[in-house]
Amino acid sequence: MENKKLQKFVKRAFDIIASSLVLIILLPLWIVIAILIKITSPGPVFFLQDRPGLHKKIFKVYKFRTMKIGSERMIKGQEVMQDDDRITSIGKYLRRSKIDEIPQIINVLKGEMSLVGPRPERISSLADYTDEIAKRLNVRPGLTGLAQVSGNIYIPLEERYMFDVYYVEHFNLWIDLRIIIRTVGVVLLGEERYVDKCLIDINMQL
């Protein structure tokens, strides 16, 4: 128990230090992206949406806007694929490179998110949560997670939940480090490259 508390302390400290550095280093990039978003489509630079976080506490998640105004009214369970016509011209590049997620560094600094953890879902998704799936809310949501480096939108939602629950139940700093390293590959090569290359075979571990 004490070891887990220490690891969680180290995790939070790393979140603060790493996100602070990223915010400072990438500030010029933020400015360029903001300008590109404004000149390529009407609407705000940032997209904010309520999401459930640790223990279902609601917070506003930050993203660079990548879709046309009104596109957030999505059909439940409908994924946004790369060729979705709701995505703006600059948005497809931001989504492909995951740069659209960078503003969530602010959420990390505020303690609403972590660098690694289950991705925050829409509030409407909570209605379908079983007690098992709800375990994914026992940790802070993350910028990246085990499901995101194991295929993400290219694998069934139920399987993504399994990865999230496994992470919550088996959390340790070594898993976090492996996820962060794999995330670099996902950003460079794309999520589809890792559909059959799970970072951890959770079926073997269970």
Summary of the structure (lengths in Angstrom):
residues: 206
radius of gyration: 16.7
end to end distance: 21.0
largest distance: 52.2
contacts: 579
relative contact order: 0.13
helix: 54%
strand: 11%
